[in-house]
């Protein structure tokens, strides 16, 4: 009876609520983050996720009861096969993390809060429609001279590289382009032969952002194979991929040139890290100043005490003479 009432309530919510849209890549990950309006009731004691299958049919998906357990309860794994693919954090009770996405995950989800009392003017959590792309590249990222992206194909996919080589992809494959020879068009193809093409290009040559390590300014020069590094003393050092540059004194603080085999260079000014902390033996240091103040206070105190004793001694002598 209770489940029937829940299903009816979910149906009423469904016909009146706008569906949020969410997209994911096959074999990738996504976040089901449900937004809702404030519920005017005493307390939400649980969260029930369901999958809408049409008309008034809702199939239980998962449930979380924070006052009972920190673990997520999984329902109907024989239908959704999500037991090992779904994650949840008690700190985000209305959010689910779904991994290793499949086309069967492309459904409409709804979250119903379980309340301790009848809500006055309560409203439903928004429904979320999840769309799964059957093939895709994620957004390319840069790391040093390399361009990185992931090809998602699902099972029995392939990726074709610019040199016409074909590699098997079982779900997803990381594409790493770090030199000019690897730059070009990559084809990400699923088991049905549907492909998505993407052009990737290596940065060729670069410095990463300098960081401070034990008083030194440190950066890495990336050139790929057969590169060179020009240092301030007009010397040239060979670079086979990358080389760490450390600047720890003023004599090394100047402009450095990072060049690849094609002669393309990037320049970077690296300076020694200035230490503005005063040393203990400097005249203006805090320790010396504090010491001088203490000595001065002691001197004043001693001088004042001596003056008082001398005054008392003279008064005593005068008193004795008068007697």
GUMARMI-802703 format. One record per residue: residue in one letter; x, y, z of N, C-alpha, C in turn. Coordinates in steps of 0.02 Angstrom, whole numbers, plus 50000, padded with zeros to 5 digits. Example, Ala and Ser with C-alpha at 12.3 -4.5 7.8 and 13.67 -1.06 7.14 Angstrom:
2
A506604971650390506154977550390506604983550390S506424988850354506844994750357506455000250394
//
This chain:
323
X500424993950000500005000050000500435006350000X500955006150043501395012050046501755013049980X501985007449949502335008149885501865010949832X501235009049834500745011649786500655019149795X500625021349858500555028549871501175032449847X501765029349857502375032449833502375033049757X502165027649722502135027749650501665033149624X501075033849657500605038949636500895045949646X501225046849703501535053349717502075054949666X502475049849648503005050749598502705052649531X502135049449513501825050949449501565058149447X501275060449502501035067349505501615072149499X502175070449530502765074549525503015074749453X503015068849422503305068349355502935072649304X502275072749308501885076349258501915083949269X502145086049328502165093249343502865096049345X503385091749347504065094149355504435094349289X504885099249283505315099749224505905094949233X506095091549179506635086749184507305090149172X507785088949217508455091349207508815086649158X509265089349118509615085449068510335084049092X510565078049080511245076149099511515071649044X512155072649026512455068548974513085065249001X513215059248976513815055548994514065051748934X514685049348940514995045448887514965038048904X514865033848855514875026748865515535024748900X515495020648952516065018248991516365023849034X516065029749033516315035249074515945035749140X515985041649172515675042849236515205048849232X514735049149278514295054949282514055055849353X513785061849366513515063449433512775064949426X512375061449464511655062849467511525067149528X511515073649517511435078349573510745081549567X510315079749613509625081949610509525088449648X509195093149616509025099449648508305099149672X508165102749724507475102549750507315109049786X506675110149795506445115749834506415113749908X506415118649951506415117250023505765113750043X505825108350080505245104750104505035107350172X504405109350178504165112350241503915106750287X504385102850313504205097650361504755097150413X504655092950462505115092650517505805089950497X505815084350462506455081150448506395076450388X506935076150348506975071150295507375065350324X507065059550328507395053850360507665048750310X507525049850246507785045150197507715047850126X508055044650079508055046650009507945040349966X507435040649924507275034949882507345036849808X507805033349773507885034449701507495029049663X507165031149611506795026549568506935028149495X506785023349451506855024349379506155024149349X505995029249310505335029649279505325025749214X504845021149208504805016749150504195018149106X503845023449119503255024949079502615024249118X502135028649101501495028849136501615029449211X501355024949252501445025549324501905020049351X502355017649309502815012349330503485015349352X503655014249416504295016449444504645010449475X505265009449457505655003849484506175006549533X506175003549592506655005949642507375005049618X507775010049632508475010049609508965009849668X508855014249718509285014349777508935018249832X509185017449894508905021149950509455022550002X509405028350034509875030250086509485032750147X509625029650205509315031750268509865033750317X510015040250322510585042550363510545040650436X509945039850463509875038150534509935030650547X509965026750493510005019550499510705016950483X510975019250427511635016850405511945021950357X512615021950355512975026350309513025023250239X512795017050232512845013450169512225014650126X512325014550061511785015150013511475008250001X510815007850002510465001549988510325001249913X510524995649882510434994749810509834990149796X509404992249750508824988249731508884986149657X508614980249642508524977849573509174977849533X509704975249564510344974749528510294970049468X509834965249471509744960649414509474964249353X509174970149363508914974149307509424979349285X509704983049334510134988749317510884987049317X511074981649350511784979649354512224985549377X512014988549433512364994549457512674993649525X512674987549552512924986249620513644988749628X514074987349579514784989249583514944995549544X514434998949520514555004949478514285011349509X513955010849566513635016649596513965018349663X514095024749674514415027049736514025032849766X514065033349832513665038349868514045040549930X513995047049946514305049750006513765052450053X513775050650117513285053350165513305060850170X513885063950152513935071250155513535074650100X513375070750046512955073349991512375068449982X511895068650027511375063550028510945063149964X510885068649927510455068649868510835067649803X511465065449808511885064649749512125057549741X512095055049678512355048449661512905049149609X513425044949615513965044749566513935038049530X513835038349465513755032349425514365031549379X514685025649380515295024549341515185019249288X515675018649243515655013649189514965013649155X514775019349130514105020349102513955015549043X513325013549039513085009248986512475012548953X512315010248893511725013048859511095011648899X511085006248938510495004548978510395009549035X510915013549051510835018749103510475024849076X510325024949012509985030648981509235030348996X509065032549057508375032449080508225038949118X507635039349146507435045149186507415043249259X507795047049300507855045649371507465050749411X507215048549469506865053149514507055051549586X507115056649625507265055749696506685058349738X506435053949782505885055849827506155056049898X506105061849932506305062050002505795058750046X506015054550091505575051250140505575055550202X504985057950221504935062750276504625059650338X504775062750395504525060150458503805062450472X503575067150433502905069850444502625071950376X501985073150374501685075350312501915082450296X502185083350236502455089850217501895094550195X501945100650216501455105750196501745109550137X501415109050080501675112450021502325109449996X502435103050011503055099749990503085099149915X503675099149887503755098549815504245092949800X504225090549740504635084749721505345086849702X505785081949709506445082949680506365082749605X506785086449570506745086449497506935079649469X506615077849416506815071949379507425073649338X507825068649325508425069649285508455064349230X508475066749169508525062149111509265061549092X509525055549094510225054249078510285051749007X510695055248967510825053248898511545050748893X511635044948863512295041948857512515042248784X513085045648772513375045648705513725039048693X513585035948636513865029348624514595029648603X514855035648591515565036448575515745043748585X516335045148614516535052148624517255052748648X517535058648636518155060848666517975065748721X518325065448778518205070648827518625076848810X518535082148847518875088348833519625087548844X520025089648794520745088848797521045093148852X521565090548885521925094148937522665094348921X522995099348947523715100048936524105098248998X524645094448990525095092749045525805093149018X526155098449037526815099549008526735100648933X527145097248892527085098048820526545093448790X526215089448831525755084348807525035086748807X524655084048759523935085048757523605078348773X523145078348821522835072148844522085072248833X521815066648813521095065848806520935058348813X520295056848824520085049848830519575048248777X519685042648743519225040048693518775034948727X518105036148724517615031548754517245027848698X517275021248698516955017348645516485011948672X516535010348736516195004448761516614998348744X516324992348751516704986148738516834985148664X517404982048650517604980048581517654986048534X517904991648560518014997548518518734997748493X518875002848452519555003748426519725011148423X520375012548420520605019348408521135019148354X521065023448305521535023848249521965030048257X522625029148256523095034548266523285037748199X523605043648201523785047048138524245042948092X524625038248119525075034148078524725027748055X524045027848055523635022348029523695015848069X523885016548132523895010748176523225010148213X522995004048224522365002848258522474999248324X522195002048377522264999048444521564997148470X521534991648506520904989348535520724993448597X520094995248604519864999048662519304995048696X519394993448759518884989848797518584994548848X518154998948825517835003948869518085010848854X518715012148873519015018748861519765018048854X520075023048823520795023048812521055030148815X521595031148854521905037748860522335039148799X522235045048770522645047248713523145052348738X523795051048727524325055448750524735057648690X524745064148677525115066948620525645071648648X526275069448644526815073248675527335075848626X527305073848563527785076348513527445077148445X527795080448400527505082048335527325075748296X527715070448303527585064448265526925061148284X526695062448346526065059648369525475064248357X525605070348334525065075148321524685073148258X524035074248259523625072548201522915070748221X522555067548175521855065748186521795058648212X521435058048267521305051548298520565049748287X520435043348274519755040948263519565036148319X519035037848355518785033948411518165030248385X518185023448383517645019648350517365014348398X516705013648398516385008548440516335001948402X516024996948435515984990248405515564990148341X515114994948333514684995148274515024998748216X515635001148226515985004548172515845011948168X515465014648215515335021848217515945025348247X516195030548213516815033748234516715041248247X517135043748290517165050948303517895052948297X518025058248258518715060348245518875066748284X519505067048306519735072948343520475074148327X520635080548314521335082348300521675084448365X522255081448378522645083148437523355085248416X523605090348449524265092848432524675093948495X525305091748493525745092848550525955100148552X526075102548613526295109448620526995110448593X527375104948588528035105348557528585107248605X528515112948637529025115248684528705119848735X528915119148798528625123548849528995122948915X528915128048956529115127949026528475126949067X528505123049120527935123049166528005128849215X527505129949256527515135549303528045134349357X528485139349369529005138449420528705137549489X529045133549530528835132549599529445133549645X529325135249707529865136249756529985129749795X530615127449794530815121549831531455123149870X531395123549935531965124849979532365130949958X532025136349944532355142649927532555143349854X532445138149814532625138249743531995139149700X532085142249642531545142849593531635137149544X531145132649539531205126549499530675126249445X530885124649384530415123749328530675118149284X530245115449242530435110049196530375112449124X530885111249085530905112749013530715106448976X530175106748936529955101048895530105102448822X530465097948790530655099048719530485093248674X530355087348703530325081348662531045079048650X531125074448603531785071748588532235076848553X532885076348566533395080448534533285087948543X533065089948602532995097048617533605099748651X533605106348663534155109548698533895114748748X534315116248797534165121348846534735126348847X534585132748833535085137948833535065141448901X535635141448936535665144349002536015151049000X535955155249052536215162149052536955162949036X537365157949051538085158449038538265156848966X537765157048922537855155748850538065148548835X537925144148881538055137048870537415133648848X537495128048814536925124248789536945117148816X536375114848842536325108048868535815104048828X535965097748816535515093448778534925091448822X534335091048791533725088948826533405083248786X533305077648818532985072048786532305070848818X531835075048801531165074648830531025080448876X531355080548934531265086048981531885086849025X531955092749054532525094049098532315098849153X532515097249214532365101449271532855107149276X532595113249287533015119149294532935121749365X533505122549401533495124949470533905131349474X533605136649501533945143049511533975144449585X534585144049613534655144649686535095150549707X535395154149659535805160049676535745165249621X535985171349636535905176949590536255175849524X536815172449525537205171449463536825167349412X536335163349435535935159249390535275162449373X535135168349399534495171749389534495175749325X534245172749272534195176249207533685172649162X533765173849097533305171049048533555164349023X533095159449021533245152748996532835151548933X533125147848885532785146348822532715138748815X532095136548807531935129448800531755128348727X532145124248690532055123548617531985116248597X531525114948551531435108148526531885106848466X531825100848437532265098848382532145103048319X531545105948313531385110048255531635117248263X531925118948320532185125648331531675130448360X531095127948379530585132148410530745132848484X530795138948509531005140148578530485143948618X530495142748681530105146748729530575149248783X530515155748798530965158748847530615159748914X530995159148967530725160049034531255163249078X531065168649113531505171849161531415168649229X531955165849255531935162549320532395166249367X532135168149425532525171849475532555168049540X533095169349577533165166349642532635169149689X532385165049734531885167149782532225171549835X531985177749842532285182249891532005180649960X532455180050008532265178750078532265185450115X531665187650132531595194150167531585193450242X531675187250267531675186250340532335188650369X532345193150418532975195650446533335190150484X534005190050478534415185250513534525187450585X534685182650629534765184250700535355188850714X535885188650672536475192650685536475199150647X535925201050614535885207450580535715212850630X536005219050621535885224450668535145226050676X534765225150623534055226950627533605221250642X533875215550662533465209750674533065210550738X532525206750741532075207050799532435204750863X532855199650856533195196850915533665202050946X534055205550903534535210550927534165216450960X533635218650928533245224250955532955222451023X532675216451028532385214151091532915213851146X533505211351128534055210851176534265217751202X534325222651155534515229351174534015232451222X533375231251208532845234051251532895231151322X533015224551326533075221251391533665224051430X534255224951395534855227651428534725234751453X534375238751411534225245651430533775245951492X533275241651493532825241451550533195239551614X533645234551608534035232351666534495238051690X534805241651642535255247151660534885252651697X534295254251671533885259451703533695257351774X533505250951780533295248451846533875248551895X534465246351872535055246351915535255253451936X535245257951886535425264951900534945268051949X534305266551940533795269351985533885266752056X534035260352062534135257352128534745260252163X535285261152125535895264052154535765271152178X535385274952141535225281852160534835282052225X534365277452231533945277252292534375275452352X534815270552345535245268552400535715274152422X535995277752373536435283452389536065288852426X535435290152405535035295352437534885293452509X534715287052520534565284752589535185285052633X535775283452603536385283652641536555290752664X536445295652620536585302652637536095305052690X535475303252685534985305252735535165302452804X535415296252803535595293052866536185296652898X536685298652857537265302352883537065308952912X536615312352880536385318852904536035318252970X535635312752975535265311653036535735310353095X536275306553083536755305053136537125311253160X537315315853113537665322053131537245326453174X536595326953157536135331253195536065328653267X536085322153276536035319353343536665320653383
//
